[in-house]
Amino acid sequence: MTAAVNEAPKAKHTFQYLPLAQVTRARGSKKFYPTYGLQVIADGFELFRLNDVTMDMVMMVRMANMCNEGNLEPCHLYEVIDNFFGGE
């Protein structure tokens, strides 16, 4: 008979989503325009950035807040973006 092994539960990561303001140049043009993206942070370290997601700052801030409130796993981020900005 083997003894039960007490395994410590794996620590859950804390994710943070920060809106990024950027300036993007239209392809083939000299004109610049503001866009907004996300910086994704896990346990204080940047995982990645998504650039040029939308031109709507208010919507990007709302989506980032929603992701932060739900501690969204980054693997679901593209689905959330698609659902959130699907009408854009």
Biopython code that builds the backbone (N, CA, C, O; Angstrom):
import numpy as np
from Bio.PDB.StructureBuilder import StructureBuilder

atoms = [
    (1, "MET", "N", (0.854, -1.173, 0.000)),
    (1, "MET", "CA", (0.000, 0.000, 0.000)),
    (1, "MET", "C", (0.897, 1.232, 0.000)),
    (1, "MET", "O", (1.858, 1.321, 0.764)),
    (2, "THR", "N", (0.565, 2.170, -0.865)),
    (2, "THR", "CA", (1.375, 3.379, -0.951)),
    (2, "THR", "C", (0.707, 4.500, -0.184)),
    (2, "THR", "O", (-0.518, 4.589, -0.103)),
    (3, "ALA", "N", (1.533, 5.339, 0.367)),
    (3, "ALA", "CA", (1.028, 6.479, 1.127)),
    (3, "ALA", "C", (0.598, 7.584, 0.164)),
    (3, "ALA", "O", (1.198, 7.769, -0.895)),
    (4, "ALA", "N", (-0.430, 8.300, 0.541)),
    (4, "ALA", "CA", (-0.896, 9.420, -0.280)),
    (4, "ALA", "C", (0.143, 10.526, -0.251)),
    (4, "ALA", "O", (0.696, 10.853, 0.800)),
    (5, "VAL", "N", (0.392, 11.080, -1.384)),
    (5, "VAL", "CA", (1.361, 12.172, -1.485)),
    (5, "VAL", "C", (0.598, 13.481, -1.435)),
    (5, "VAL", "O", (-0.314, 13.729, -2.223)),
    (6, "ASN", "N", (0.999, 14.305, -0.489)),
    (6, "ASN", "CA", (0.372, 15.623, -0.377)),
    (6, "ASN", "C", (1.090, 16.583, -1.306)),
    (6, "ASN", "O", (2.201, 17.034, -1.026)),
    (7, "GLU", "N", (0.438, 16.885, -2.412)),
    (7, "GLU", "CA", (1.019, 17.831, -3.352)),
    (7, "GLU", "C", (0.451, 19.207, -3.080)),
    (7, "GLU", "O", (-0.752, 19.384, -2.886)),
    (8, "ALA", "N", (1.344, 20.170, -3.073)),
    (8, "ALA", "CA", (0.891, 21.545, -2.898)),
    (8, "ALA", "C", (0.215, 21.985, -4.191)),
    (8, "ALA", "O", (0.689, 21.675, -5.284)),
    (9, "PRO", "N", (-0.888, 22.704, -4.063)),
    (9, "PRO", "CA", (-1.535, 23.192, -5.289)),
    (9, "PRO", "C", (-0.603, 24.144, -6.030)),
    (9, "PRO", "O", (0.146, 24.908, -5.420)),
    (10, "LYS", "N", (-0.665, 24.081, -7.342)),
    (10, "LYS", "CA", (0.174, 24.961, -8.136)),
    (10, "LYS", "C", (-0.295, 26.392, -7.961)),
    (10, "LYS", "O", (-1.492, 26.673, -7.917)),
    (11, "ALA", "N", (0.671, 27.288, -7.862)),
    (11, "ALA", "CA", (0.348, 28.702, -7.698)),
    (11, "ALA", "C", (-0.308, 29.226, -8.969)),
    (11, "ALA", "O", (0.140, 28.942, -10.080)),
    (12, "LYS", "N", (-1.356, 29.980, -8.789)),
    (12, "LYS", "CA", (-2.038, 30.570, -9.935)),
    (12, "LYS", "C", (-1.342, 31.894, -10.257)),
    (12, "LYS", "O", (-1.031, 32.690, -9.372)),
    (13, "HIS", "N", (-1.112, 32.097, -11.542)),
    (13, "HIS", "CA", (-0.474, 33.340, -11.955)),
    (13, "HIS", "C", (-1.471, 34.488, -11.889)),
    (13, "HIS", "O", (-2.675, 34.301, -12.061)),
    (14, "THR", "N", (-0.948, 35.659, -11.640)),
    (14, "THR", "CA", (-1.749, 36.865, -11.671)),
    (14, "THR", "C", (-1.403, 37.598, -12.953)),
    (14, "THR", "O", (-0.242, 37.933, -13.190)),
    (15, "PHE", "N", (-2.402, 37.845, -13.775)),
    (15, "PHE", "CA", (-2.198, 38.525, -15.043)),
    (15, "PHE", "C", (-2.717, 39.946, -14.952)),
    (15, "PHE", "O", (-3.697, 40.229, -14.262)),
    (16, "GLN", "N", (-2.043, 40.828, -15.658)),
    (16, "GLN", "CA", (-2.465, 42.223, -15.703)),
    (16, "GLN", "C", (-2.452, 42.674, -17.156)),
    (16, "GLN", "O", (-1.524, 42.372, -17.907)),
    (17, "TYR", "N", (-3.484, 43.394, -17.536)),
    (17, "TYR", "CA", (-3.633, 43.891, -18.896)),
    (17, "TYR", "C", (-3.630, 45.412, -18.852)),
    (17, "TYR", "O", (-4.501, 46.023, -18.233)),
    (18, "LEU", "N", (-2.658, 46.017, -19.504)),
    (18, "LEU", "CA", (-2.525, 47.461, -19.499)),
    (18, "LEU", "C", (-2.720, 48.009, -20.904)),
    (18, "LEU", "O", (-2.074, 47.546, -21.844)),
    (19, "PRO", "N", (-3.613, 49.000, -21.060)),
    (19, "PRO", "CA", (-3.789, 49.612, -22.379)),
    (19, "PRO", "C", (-2.522, 50.362, -22.787)),
    (19, "PRO", "O", (-1.866, 50.987, -21.954)),
    (20, "LEU", "N", (-2.190, 50.293, -24.057)),
    (20, "LEU", "CA", (-1.040, 51.006, -24.608)),
    (20, "LEU", "C", (-1.518, 51.989, -25.664)),
    (20, "LEU", "O", (-2.296, 51.628, -26.547)),
    (21, "ALA", "N", (-1.061, 53.216, -25.576)),
    (21, "ALA", "CA", (-1.333, 54.202, -26.626)),
    (21, "ALA", "C", (-0.146, 54.185, -27.576)),
    (21, "ALA", "O", (1.008, 54.176, -27.148)),
    (22, "GLN", "N", (-0.441, 54.182, -28.861)),
    (22, "GLN", "CA", (0.609, 54.126, -29.861)),
    (22, "GLN", "C", (0.271, 55.066, -31.009)),
    (22, "GLN", "O", (-0.869, 55.505, -31.163)),
    (23, "VAL", "N", (1.278, 55.361, -31.803)),
    (23, "VAL", "CA", (1.071, 56.129, -33.019)),
    (23, "VAL", "C", (1.453, 55.211, -34.169)),
    (23, "VAL", "O", (2.559, 54.670, -34.202)),
    (24, "THR", "N", (0.538, 55.039, -35.107)),
    (24, "THR", "CA", (0.734, 54.111, -36.217)),
    (24, "THR", "C", (0.662, 54.883, -37.528)),
    (24, "THR", "O", (-0.127, 55.818, -37.672)),
    (25, "ARG", "N", (1.488, 54.483, -38.469)),
    (25, "ARG", "CA", (1.459, 55.116, -39.786)),
    (25, "ARG", "C", (0.693, 54.230, -40.753)),
    (25, "ARG", "O", (0.916, 53.021, -40.825)),
    (26, "ALA", "N", (-0.193, 54.840, -41.480)),
    (26, "ALA", "CA", (-0.959, 54.102, -42.479)),
    (26, "ALA", "C", (-0.005, 53.604, -43.559)),
    (26, "ALA", "O", (0.880, 54.336, -44.002)),
    (27, "ARG", "N", (-0.189, 52.370, -43.974)),
    (27, "ARG", "CA", (0.669, 51.774, -44.993)),
    (27, "ARG", "C", (0.601, 52.587, -46.286)),
    (27, "ARG", "O", (-0.480, 52.909, -46.778)),
    (28, "GLY", "N", (1.758, 52.906, -46.817)),
    (28, "GLY", "CA", (1.825, 53.659, -48.060)),
    (28, "GLY", "C", (1.485, 55.135, -47.919)),
    (28, "GLY", "O", (1.248, 55.819, -48.914)),
    (29, "SER", "N", (1.463, 55.623, -46.687)),
    (29, "SER", "CA", (1.085, 57.007, -46.432)),
    (29, "SER", "C", (2.077, 57.641, -45.465)),
    (29, "SER", "O", (2.806, 56.949, -44.754)),
    (30, "LYS", "N", (2.090, 58.955, -45.453)),
    (30, "LYS", "CA", (2.912, 59.681, -44.481)),
    (30, "LYS", "C", (2.075, 60.105, -43.275)),
    (30, "LYS", "O", (2.580, 60.747, -42.354)),
    (31, "LYS", "N", (0.810, 59.746, -43.290)),
    (31, "LYS", "CA", (-0.121, 60.144, -42.239)),
    (31, "LYS", "C", (-0.041, 59.183, -41.049)),
    (31, "LYS", "O", (0.014, 57.966, -41.225)),
    (32, "PHE", "N", (-0.035, 59.743, -39.846)),
    (32, "PHE", "CA", (-0.009, 58.960, -38.614)),
    (32, "PHE", "C", (-1.353, 59.101, -37.904)),
    (32, "PHE", "O", (-2.037, 60.115, -38.041)),
    (33, "TYR", "N", (-1.722, 58.067, -37.140)),
    (33, "TYR", "CA", (-2.968, 58.112, -36.386)),
    (33, "TYR", "C", (-2.778, 57.335, -35.083)),
    (33, "TYR", "O", (-1.945, 56.431, -35.017)),
    (34, "PRO", "N", (-3.556, 57.685, -34.034)),
    (34, "PRO", "CA", (-3.422, 56.987, -32.745)),
    (34, "PRO", "C", (-4.115, 55.628, -32.781)),
    (34, "PRO", "O", (-5.209, 55.490, -33.327)),
    (35, "THR", "N", (-3.472, 54.643, -32.199)),
    (35, "THR", "CA", (-4.078, 53.328, -32.016)),
    (35, "THR", "C", (-3.806, 52.879, -30.587)),
    (35, "THR", "O", (-2.987, 53.464, -29.878)),
    (36, "TYR", "N", (-4.508, 51.834, -30.184)),
    (36, "TYR", "CA", (-4.382, 51.331, -28.814)),
    (36, "TYR", "C", (-4.228, 49.825, -28.835)),
    (36, "TYR", "O", (-4.860, 49.122, -29.623)),
    (37, "GLY", "N", (-3.378, 49.353, -27.953)),
    (37, "GLY", "CA", (-3.125, 47.930, -27.839)),
    (37, "GLY", "C", (-3.078, 47.536, -26.374)),
    (37, "GLY", "O", (-3.571, 48.262, -25.510)),
    (38, "LEU", "N", (-2.484, 46.383, -26.099)),
    (38, "LEU", "CA", (-2.401, 45.871, -24.728)),
    (38, "LEU", "C", (-1.003, 45.377, -24.412)),
    (38, "LEU", "O", (-0.320, 44.797, -25.256)),
    (39, "GLN", "N", (-0.602, 45.617, -23.196)),
    (39, "GLN", "CA", (0.594, 45.005, -22.642)),
    (39, "GLN", "C", (0.102, 43.951, -21.663)),
    (39, "GLN", "O", (-0.711, 44.247, -20.788)),
    (40, "VAL", "N", (0.586, 42.728, -21.804)),
    (40, "VAL", "CA", (0.149, 41.626, -20.947)),
    (40, "VAL", "C", (1.288, 41.281, -19.999)),
    (40, "VAL", "O", (2.403, 40.982, -20.427)),
    (41, "ILE", "N", (0.989, 41.327, -18.703)),
    (41, "ILE", "CA", (1.986, 41.115, -17.658)),
    (41, "ILE", "C", (1.562, 39.928, -16.803)),
    (41, "ILE", "O", (0.390, 39.791, -16.454)),
    (42, "ALA", "N", (2.525, 39.069, -16.466)),
    (42, "ALA", "CA", (2.277, 37.936, -15.567)),
    (42, "ALA", "C", (3.270, 38.010, -14.424)),
    (42, "ALA", "O", (4.483, 38.016, -14.634)),
    (43, "ASP", "N", (2.748, 38.066, -13.238)),
    (43, "ASP", "CA", (3.580, 38.096, -12.030)),
    (43, "ASP", "C", (4.659, 39.172, -12.110)),
    (43, "ASP", "O", (5.791, 38.958, -11.674)),
    (44, "GLY", "N", (4.306, 40.328, -12.669)),
    (44, "GLY", "CA", (5.222, 41.457, -12.723)),
    (44, "GLY", "C", (6.149, 41.497, -13.929)),
    (44, "GLY", "O", (6.934, 42.436, -14.060)),
    (45, "PHE", "N", (6.081, 40.513, -14.807)),
    (45, "PHE", "CA", (6.951, 40.466, -15.984)),
    (45, "PHE", "C", (6.111, 40.526, -17.256)),
    (45, "PHE", "O", (5.065, 39.885, -17.355)),
    (46, "GLU", "N", (6.586, 41.310, -18.228)),
    (46, "GLU", "CA", (5.854, 41.410, -19.488)),
    (46, "GLU", "C", (5.919, 40.096, -20.249)),
    (46, "GLU", "O", (6.998, 39.554, -20.487)),
    (47, "LEU", "N", (4.746, 39.590, -20.627)),
    (47, "LEU", "CA", (4.682, 38.396, -21.467)),
    (47, "LEU", "C", (4.767, 38.783, -22.934)),
    (47, "LEU", "O", (5.574, 38.243, -23.691)),
    (48, "PHE", "N", (3.909, 39.739, -23.325)),
    (48, "PHE", "CA", (3.904, 40.196, -24.705)),
    (48, "PHE", "C", (3.064, 41.457, -24.822)),
    (48, "PHE", "O", (2.389, 41.872, -23.880)),
    (49, "ARG", "N", (3.124, 42.055, -26.009)),
    (49, "ARG", "CA", (2.310, 43.227, -26.336)),
    (49, "ARG", "C", (1.518, 42.951, -27.598)),
    (49, "ARG", "O", (1.995, 42.288, -28.518)),
    (50, "LEU", "N", (0.320, 43.461, -27.626)),
    (50, "LEU", "CA", (-0.492, 43.437, -28.840)),
    (50, "LEU", "C", (-0.618, 44.879, -29.302)),
    (50, "LEU", "O", (-1.149, 45.725, -28.582)),
    (51, "ASN", "N", (-0.136, 45.153, -30.486)),
    (51, "ASN", "CA", (-0.162, 46.510, -31.017)),
    (51, "ASN", "C", (-1.335, 46.694, -31.960)),
    (51, "ASN", "O", (-1.824, 45.744, -32.572)),
    (52, "ASP", "N", (-1.776, 47.943, -32.062)),
    (52, "ASP", "CA", (-2.732, 48.355, -33.089)),
    (52, "ASP", "C", (-4.003, 47.505, -33.095)),
    (52, "ASP", "O", (-4.416, 47.001, -34.140)),
    (53, "VAL", "N", (-4.618, 47.350, -31.922)),
    (53, "VAL", "CA", (-5.847, 46.557, -31.809)),
    (53, "VAL", "C", (-7.066, 47.380, -32.222)),
    (53, "VAL", "O", (-7.962, 46.875, -32.898)),
    (54, "THR", "N", (-7.096, 48.650, -31.811)),
    (54, "THR", "CA", (-8.255, 49.502, -32.078)),
    (54, "THR", "C", (-7.844, 50.965, -32.076)),
    (54, "THR", "O", (-6.767, 51.326, -31.602)),
    (55, "MET", "N", (-8.717, 51.789, -32.612)),
    (55, "MET", "CA", (-8.514, 53.239, -32.551)),
    (55, "MET", "C", (-9.387, 53.858, -31.455)),
    (55, "MET", "O", (-9.393, 55.076, -31.280)),
    (56, "ASP", "N", (-10.111, 53.033, -30.731)),
    (56, "ASP", "CA", (-11.048, 53.495, -29.703)),
    (56, "ASP", "C", (-10.438, 53.290, -28.312)),
    (56, "ASP", "O", (-10.441, 52.181, -27.776)),
    (57, "MET", "N", (-9.917, 54.380, -27.739)),
    (57, "MET", "CA", (-9.252, 54.302, -26.441)),
    (57, "MET", "C", (-10.200, 53.841, -25.334)),
    (57, "MET", "O", (-9.825, 53.022, -24.495)),
    (58, "VAL", "N", (-11.417, 54.363, -25.330)),
    (58, "VAL", "CA", (-12.379, 54.026, -24.275)),
    (58, "VAL", "C", (-12.682, 52.527, -24.281)),
    (58, "VAL", "O", (-12.715, 51.889, -23.229)),
    (59, "MET", "N", (-12.899, 51.976, -25.463)),
    (59, "MET", "CA", (-13.183, 50.541, -25.563)),
    (59, "MET", "C", (-11.980, 49.703, -25.115)),
    (59, "MET", "O", (-12.156, 48.670, -24.470)),
    (60, "MET", "N", (-10.767, 50.135, -25.449)),
    (60, "MET", "CA", (-9.579, 49.378, -25.042)),
    (60, "MET", "C", (-9.434, 49.395, -23.526)),
    (60, "MET", "O", (-9.096, 48.374, -22.927)),
    (61, "VAL", "N", (-9.681, 50.523, -22.908)),
    (61, "VAL", "CA", (-9.598, 50.612, -21.444)),
    (61, "VAL", "C", (-10.661, 49.718, -20.811)),
    (61, "VAL", "O", (-10.380, 49.029, -19.830)),
    (62, "ARG", "N", (-11.869, 49.719, -21.353)),
    (62, "ARG", "CA", (-12.942, 48.856, -20.834)),
    (62, "ARG", "C", (-12.572, 47.378, -20.952)),
    (62, "ARG", "O", (-12.775, 46.599, -20.021)),
    (63, "MET", "N", (-12.024, 47.003, -22.115)),
    (63, "MET", "CA", (-11.667, 45.608, -22.306)),
    (63, "MET", "C", (-10.529, 45.199, -21.352)),
    (63, "MET", "O", (-10.565, 44.112, -20.776)),
    (64, "ALA", "N", (-9.531, 46.064, -21.190)),
    (64, "ALA", "CA", (-8.429, 45.771, -20.268)),
    (64, "ALA", "C", (-8.954, 45.597, -18.845)),
    (64, "ALA", "O", (-8.531, 44.688, -18.131)),
    (65, "ASN", "N", (-9.870, 46.463, -18.436)),
    (65, "ASN", "CA", (-10.457, 46.349, -17.094)),
    (65, "ASN", "C", (-11.216, 45.038, -16.928)),
    (65, "ASN", "O", (-11.127, 44.390, -15.885)),
    (66, "MET", "N", (-11.961, 44.651, -17.958)),
    (66, "MET", "CA", (-12.708, 43.400, -17.911)),
    (66, "MET", "C", (-11.743, 42.207, -17.782)),
    (66, "MET", "O", (-11.993, 41.287, -17.003)),
    (67, "CYS", "N", (-10.657, 42.230, -18.538)),
    (67, "CYS", "CA", (-9.666, 41.151, -18.470)),
    (67, "CYS", "C", (-9.009, 41.097, -17.091)),
    (67, "CYS", "O", (-8.766, 40.018, -16.551)),
    (68, "ASN", "N", (-8.726, 42.268, -16.531)),
    (68, "ASN", "CA", (-8.110, 42.315, -15.200)),
    (68, "ASN", "C", (-9.059, 41.812, -14.125)),
    (68, "ASN", "O", (-8.644, 41.074, -13.232)),
    (69, "GLU", "N", (-10.317, 42.198, -14.197)),
    (69, "GLU", "CA", (-11.297, 41.775, -13.196)),
    (69, "GLU", "C", (-11.480, 40.261, -13.193)),
    (69, "GLU", "O", (-11.684, 39.657, -12.140)),
    (70, "GLY", "N", (-11.407, 39.655, -14.367)),
    (70, "GLY", "CA", (-11.578, 38.210, -14.461)),
    (70, "GLY", "C", (-10.279, 37.430, -14.407)),
    (70, "GLY", "O", (-10.290, 36.204, -14.521)),
    (71, "ASN", "N", (-9.144, 38.128, -14.233)),
    (71, "ASN", "CA", (-7.824, 37.497, -14.269)),
    (71, "ASN", "C", (-7.743, 36.533, -15.464)),
    (71, "ASN", "O", (-7.404, 35.358, -15.320)),
    (72, "LEU", "N", (-8.065, 37.069, -16.634)),
    (72, "LEU", "CA", (-8.124, 36.303, -17.866)),
    (72, "LEU", "C", (-6.793, 35.627, -18.172)),
    (72, "LEU", "O", (-5.735, 36.251, -18.091)),
    (73, "GLU", "N", (-6.855, 34.359, -18.521)),
    (73, "GLU", "CA", (-5.669, 33.637, -18.982)),
    (73, "GLU", "C", (-5.336, 34.162, -20.376)),
    (73, "GLU", "O", (-6.231, 34.271, -21.214)),
    (74, "PRO", "N", (-4.075, 34.489, -20.648)),
    (74, "PRO", "CA", (-3.709, 35.050, -21.954)),
    (74, "PRO", "C", (-4.083, 34.172, -23.149)),
    (74, "PRO", "O", (-4.267, 34.693, -24.249)),
    (75, "CYS", "N", (-4.197, 32.877, -22.965)),
    (75, "CYS", "CA", (-4.562, 32.001, -24.086)),
    (75, "CYS", "C", (-5.969, 32.303, -24.604)),
    (75, "CYS", "O", (-6.318, 31.887, -25.709)),
    (76, "HIS", "N", (-6.773, 33.013, -23.829)),
    (76, "HIS", "CA", (-8.139, 33.356, -24.241)),
    (76, "HIS", "C", (-8.252, 34.788, -24.774)),
    (76, "HIS", "O", (-9.336, 35.225, -25.161)),
    (77, "LEU", "N", (-7.147, 35.506, -24.791)),
    (77, "LEU", "CA", (-7.188, 36.931, -25.132)),
    (77, "LEU", "C", (-7.691, 37.185, -26.546)),
    (77, "LEU", "O", (-8.493, 38.095, -26.756)),
    (78, "TYR", "N", (-7.241, 36.404, -27.515)),
    (78, "TYR", "CA", (-7.673, 36.653, -28.893)),
    (78, "TYR", "C", (-9.184, 36.432, -29.062)),
    (78, "TYR", "O", (-9.836, 37.133, -29.837)),
    (79, "GLU", "N", (-9.722, 35.471, -28.343)),
    (79, "GLU", "CA", (-11.180, 35.260, -28.370)),
    (79, "GLU", "C", (-11.913, 36.468, -27.799)),
    (79, "GLU", "O", (-12.914, 36.924, -28.352)),
    (80, "VAL", "N", (-11.396, 36.978, -26.685)),
    (80, "VAL", "CA", (-12.019, 38.137, -26.042)),
    (80, "VAL", "C", (-11.964, 39.341, -26.971)),
    (80, "VAL", "O", (-12.951, 40.063, -27.110)),
    (81, "ILE", "N", (-10.824, 39.561, -27.604)),
    (81, "ILE", "CA", (-10.688, 40.686, -28.527)),
    (81, "ILE", "C", (-11.674, 40.534, -29.681)),
    (81, "ILE", "O", (-12.342, 41.492, -30.070)),
    (82, "ASP", "N", (-11.756, 39.326, -30.218)),
    (82, "ASP", "CA", (-12.663, 39.078, -31.331)),
    (82, "ASP", "C", (-14.117, 39.353, -30.923)),
    (82, "ASP", "O", (-14.868, 39.977, -31.673)),
    (83, "ASN", "N", (-14.502, 38.892, -29.752)),
    (83, "ASN", "CA", (-15.870, 39.115, -29.263)),
    (83, "ASN", "C", (-16.112, 40.572, -28.911)),
    (83, "ASN", "O", (-17.179, 41.116, -29.196)),
    (84, "PHE", "N", (-15.124, 41.203, -28.294)),
    (84, "PHE", "CA", (-15.277, 42.570, -27.808)),
    (84, "PHE", "C", (-15.325, 43.570, -28.949)),
    (84, "PHE", "O", (-16.134, 44.499, -28.933)),
    (85, "PHE", "N", (-14.459, 43.383, -29.941)),
    (85, "PHE", "CA", (-14.367, 44.328, -31.052)),
    (85, "PHE", "C", (-14.935, 43.760, -32.345)),
    (85, "PHE", "O", (-14.682, 44.308, -33.417)),
    (86, "GLY", "N", (-15.688, 42.689, -32.269)),
    (86, "GLY", "CA", (-16.207, 42.042, -33.458)),
    (86, "GLY", "C", (-16.999, 42.941, -34.374)),
    (86, "GLY", "O", (-17.009, 42.737, -35.588)),
    (87, "GLY", "N", (-17.662, 43.933, -33.813)),
    (87, "GLY", "CA", (-18.463, 44.822, -34.628)),
    (87, "GLY", "C", (-17.678, 45.965, -35.242)),
    (87, "GLY", "O", (-18.220, 46.733, -36.036)),
    (88, "GLU", "N", (-16.418, 46.086, -34.887)),
    (88, "GLU", "CA", (-15.612, 47.209, -35.375)),
    (88, "GLU", "C", (-15.178, 47.025, -36.779)),
    (88, "GLU", "O", (-14.492, 47.886, -37.330)),
]
sb = StructureBuilder()
sb.init_structure("model")
sb.init_model(0)
sb.init_chain("A")
sb.init_seg("    ")
for serial, (resi, resn, name, xyz) in enumerate(atoms, 1):
    if name == "N":
        sb.init_residue(resn, " ", resi, " ")
    sb.init_atom(name, np.array(xyz, "f"), 0.0, 1.0, " ", f" {name:<3s}", serial, name[0])
structure = sb.get_structure()
